[in-house]
């Protein structure tokens, strides 16, 4: 059987770190994932949970709005709430979480970093029209 989920999106709020009675770190977080073919920029809000060192690292180094990647499996569970109602939960149990931005996001870059003039940094100055050619030297190509 295959149960694999891979998502990339932005944290909806700061990750919530707690510890179980046994001292295991548990982190709950929600990732907003844009729908690929939506005209109205719709997103799905995916609840996720991770444990141990992954949980501590996520809570310590990531915050609301940062882009992350999650690799895990889909899991369902249920419990009875204080009103006696059965509550069903579907969430991604994260095996790995990739930090795609630093804690401060894109504004966290220091001014003393060198400016790499390669093909990837040219997105700052896009061509004025699609017909205008892009000047890329051979040394900027990865092959």
C-alpha angles and dihedrals in degrees: 000000000000123000109164128147126185119180137168122198147110129292110254093206138353112297114261112230120196135159126232122230087264092055096254114147113238122187124191119195141159125225123203109217118190116230109243101224101029118129092199097052091249120181137197118226109219119196113218138180132195134180145215119355093355089057094049093047093049093050093045100045108029134061143176113311097019118130116240139170121225127199116186146096135287114251134183127200138161138208140174115254127214091272090057094251122138110242121198120206129192116190143152113257099212118220093176134016120196119204106222093176134029120252092268093047122221093331091066096081114117120232094234094067114110117252108241108213097203132126092273095058093052091086087088090068106036119185115272093235135014090245092059112098121237117234107224122164120220092247090065092060118095094220 
